[in-house]
Amino acid sequence: MSDEQTEVSLIEPGHFGNSASNILVMPNFVSSADLNTMQEFFPTINEWENGKEDEFNEDGTCIYDASYWRDRMCSGVILQRIGPEIHALIDKYVNKMAQAICEKFNVVVSNRPPVLIRWLPGNSQSPHADKQLNDGTPNPFPTYDLNSIIYWNDEFTGGQIYYPQHNIDVPIQAGLAVAHPGDINYLHGVREVTSGVRWTTPSFYTIKQLGRQ
């Protein structure tokens, strides 16, 4: 059993309510110089996190579809090996996002290692929550309390993150970052990528302390 499955969150789902004001949309979160560095790195990637097999919840729900993620995920371990400077660059923005989240939600959080995800034409993601199944029952990631995504490029069509409960589709922009609570009040999906390649970093933050005093 993984640490995620044994860890207990400090907050209950719904802790932050259901206001759309808890969806943080931050244009120009990444500097243009760092965007250029990332975009120059993409064509050099020759290794992906493909070692996992399908994973299922106790009730048979698939929680990790290995074929869906094949040749699309560059883990922190791989990034350290093939581009340590890129690992450090992404980690800088994972930490920058942690600071923004802490200020917005008045919490202290811990981070996870940086990752890089490639979205090809035809890829999409149905609306989902990060710390719950869509029916509100627990999933294996109860400590994905607050979560974010960073867009490293915009040379693609489709691929918008959207929040159906709040009628929000976030326009694409390189350097954009978006964050939200992880429960079912903030179901979010990804529109189908119809052309080009979408590059993003999702991050999942665990609350370690309520209040920042």
C-alpha positions as CSV (number, residue, x, y, z in Angstrom):
1,M,0.0,0.0,0.0
2,S,1.4,3.4,-0.9
3,D,2.0,6.3,1.4
4,E,-0.8,8.2,-0.3
5,Q,-3.3,5.4,0.7
6,T,-2.2,5.4,4.3
7,E,-1.9,9.2,4.8
8,V,-4.8,11.1,6.3
9,S,-5.7,14.6,5.2
10,L,-6.0,17.4,7.7
11,I,-9.2,18.7,6.0
12,E,-12.5,17.1,5.0
13,P,-13.7,17.4,1.4
14,G,-15.6,20.6,1.0
15,H,-13.4,22.4,3.6
16,F,-13.0,25.4,1.2
17,G,-16.6,25.6,0.1
18,N,-17.6,25.7,-3.5
19,S,-17.0,29.3,-4.6
20,A,-15.5,29.9,-8.1
21,S,-13.2,32.4,-6.3
22,N,-11.1,29.4,-5.1
23,I,-10.1,28.7,-8.7
24,L,-6.9,30.7,-9.1
25,V,-6.0,31.7,-12.7
26,M,-2.6,33.3,-12.9
27,P,-1.4,34.5,-16.4
28,N,2.3,35.1,-16.9
29,F,3.2,32.9,-14.0
30,V,6.3,31.7,-15.9
31,S,8.9,34.1,-17.3
32,S,9.3,34.2,-21.1
33,A,13.0,33.2,-20.7
34,D,12.0,30.0,-18.7
35,L,9.3,29.2,-21.3
36,N,11.9,29.3,-24.0
37,T,14.2,27.0,-22.0
38,M,11.4,24.5,-21.5
39,Q,10.3,24.6,-25.2
40,E,13.9,24.0,-26.3
41,F,14.0,21.0,-24.0
42,F,10.9,19.2,-25.2
43,P,12.3,17.8,-28.5
44,T,15.2,16.3,-26.6
45,I,13.1,14.0,-24.3
46,N,13.8,10.4,-25.1
47,E,12.6,8.7,-21.9
48,W,9.1,8.3,-20.3
49,E,7.6,6.8,-17.2
50,N,6.2,3.6,-18.7
51,G,7.1,1.1,-16.0
52,K,3.7,1.1,-14.2
53,E,0.8,-1.3,-14.8
54,D,-2.9,-0.6,-14.5
55,E,-4.0,0.1,-11.0
56,F,-7.4,-0.5,-9.6
57,N,-9.3,0.6,-6.5
58,E,-10.8,-2.1,-4.2
59,D,-14.1,-1.8,-6.0
60,G,-12.5,-2.4,-9.4
61,T,-12.4,1.3,-10.5
62,C,-9.3,2.0,-12.6
63,I,-7.2,4.6,-10.9
64,Y,-4.2,4.4,-13.3
65,D,-4.6,3.5,-16.9
66,A,-1.1,2.6,-18.1
67,S,-2.0,2.7,-21.8
68,Y,-3.5,6.2,-21.5
69,W,-0.2,7.6,-20.0
70,R,2.2,5.6,-22.2
71,D,5.0,7.9,-23.6
72,R,3.4,10.9,-22.0
73,M,4.8,11.3,-18.5
74,C,8.4,12.4,-17.6
75,S,8.8,11.9,-13.9
76,G,11.0,13.8,-11.5
77,V,13.4,10.9,-11.4
78,I,13.7,10.9,-15.2
79,L,14.0,14.7,-15.3
80,Q,16.9,14.6,-12.8
81,R,18.7,12.1,-15.0
82,I,18.2,13.7,-18.5
83,G,17.9,17.4,-17.5
84,P,18.7,18.3,-14.0
85,E,18.6,22.0,-14.9
86,I,15.0,21.5,-16.2
87,H,14.1,19.6,-13.0
88,A,15.3,22.6,-11.0
89,L,13.4,25.0,-13.2
90,I,10.1,23.2,-12.9
91,D,10.7,22.8,-9.2
92,K,11.1,26.5,-8.8
93,Y,7.6,27.0,-10.2
94,V,6.2,24.2,-8.1
95,N,7.5,26.1,-5.1
96,K,6.2,29.4,-6.4
97,M,2.8,27.9,-6.7
98,A,3.0,26.5,-3.2
99,Q,3.6,30.0,-2.0
100,A,0.6,31.4,-3.9
101,I,-1.6,28.6,-2.6
102,C,-0.5,29.1,1.0
103,E,-1.3,32.9,0.8
104,K,-4.7,32.3,-0.8
105,F,-5.9,29.5,1.5
106,N,-4.0,30.4,4.7
107,V,-2.3,27.0,5.0
108,V,1.2,25.4,5.0
109,V,1.7,22.7,2.3
110,S,4.2,20.1,1.2
111,N,5.1,19.6,-2.4
112,R,5.7,16.6,-4.6
113,P,8.5,16.2,-7.1
114,P,8.1,18.0,-10.5
115,V,6.7,16.1,-13.5
116,L,6.2,17.0,-17.1
117,I,3.2,15.7,-19.1
118,R,2.8,15.6,-22.9
119,W,-0.7,15.8,-24.4
120,L,-1.0,14.6,-28.0
121,P,-3.8,15.1,-30.5
122,G,-6.8,13.1,-29.3
123,N,-5.8,13.2,-25.6
124,S,-8.4,14.6,-23.2
125,Q,-9.5,14.1,-19.6
126,S,-13.0,13.8,-18.2
127,P,-14.0,16.0,-15.3
128,H,-12.7,14.5,-12.1
129,A,-11.6,15.4,-8.5
130,D,-8.1,14.8,-7.3
131,K,-8.8,13.7,-3.7
132,Q,-12.1,12.0,-4.2
133,L,-14.0,9.8,-6.8
134,N,-16.7,11.8,-8.6
135,D,-19.4,10.3,-6.4
136,G,-17.7,11.7,-3.3
137,T,-16.3,8.5,-2.0
138,P,-12.6,8.3,-1.1
139,N,-10.0,7.6,-3.7
140,P,-6.3,6.5,-3.1
141,F,-5.1,10.1,-2.9
142,P,-6.9,11.7,0.1
143,T,-4.0,14.2,0.6
144,Y,-4.2,15.8,-2.8
145,D,-5.7,18.8,-1.0
146,L,-4.8,21.6,-3.4
147,N,-3.7,21.2,-6.9
148,S,-2.4,23.1,-9.9
149,I,-1.3,23.0,-13.5
150,I,1.2,25.1,-15.4
151,Y,1.1,25.5,-19.2
152,W,4.6,25.6,-20.8
153,N,3.4,26.3,-24.3
154,D,0.4,27.3,-26.4
155,E,1.3,25.9,-29.8
156,F,-1.8,23.6,-29.9
157,T,-5.6,23.8,-30.2
158,G,-8.0,22.5,-27.7
159,G,-6.6,21.3,-24.4
160,Q,-8.3,23.9,-22.1
161,I,-8.8,23.0,-18.5
162,Y,-12.5,23.5,-17.6
163,Y,-14.7,23.4,-14.5
164,P,-18.2,22.3,-15.5
165,Q,-19.8,23.1,-12.1
166,H,-18.6,26.7,-12.5
167,N,-19.1,27.1,-16.2
168,I,-15.4,28.0,-16.6
169,D,-13.2,27.3,-19.6
170,V,-9.7,28.8,-19.0
171,P,-8.2,30.3,-22.2
172,I,-4.9,28.9,-23.2
173,Q,-1.7,31.0,-22.7
174,A,1.9,29.9,-22.4
175,G,3.1,30.6,-18.9
176,L,-0.4,30.3,-17.4
177,A,-0.9,28.6,-14.0
178,V,-4.2,27.5,-12.5
179,A,-4.9,26.1,-9.0
180,H,-8.0,24.7,-7.2
181,P,-9.0,22.6,-4.2
182,G,-8.9,18.9,-4.8
183,D,-12.5,17.9,-3.8
184,I,-15.6,17.3,-5.9
185,N,-16.7,21.0,-5.6
186,Y,-14.0,21.6,-8.2
187,L,-14.4,18.9,-10.8
188,H,-12.1,19.7,-13.7
189,G,-11.3,18.2,-17.1
190,V,-9.2,18.8,-20.2
191,R,-10.8,19.5,-23.6
192,E,-9.5,17.2,-26.3
193,V,-6.3,18.4,-27.9
194,T,-7.1,18.7,-31.6
195,S,-3.7,19.7,-33.0
196,G,-0.2,20.3,-31.8
197,V,1.3,19.1,-28.5
198,R,0.3,20.4,-25.1
199,W,3.0,20.5,-22.4
200,T,2.0,20.9,-18.7
201,T,3.1,20.3,-15.1
202,P,0.4,19.2,-12.7
203,S,1.2,19.5,-9.0
204,F,-0.5,18.1,-5.9
205,Y,-0.1,19.8,-2.5
206,T,-0.8,18.3,0.9
207,I,-1.9,20.6,3.7
208,K,0.5,20.3,6.7
209,Q,-0.9,23.1,8.8
210,L,-4.0,25.2,8.9
211,G,-3.1,28.8,9.3
212,R,0.4,30.2,8.7
213,Q,1.3,31.6,12.1
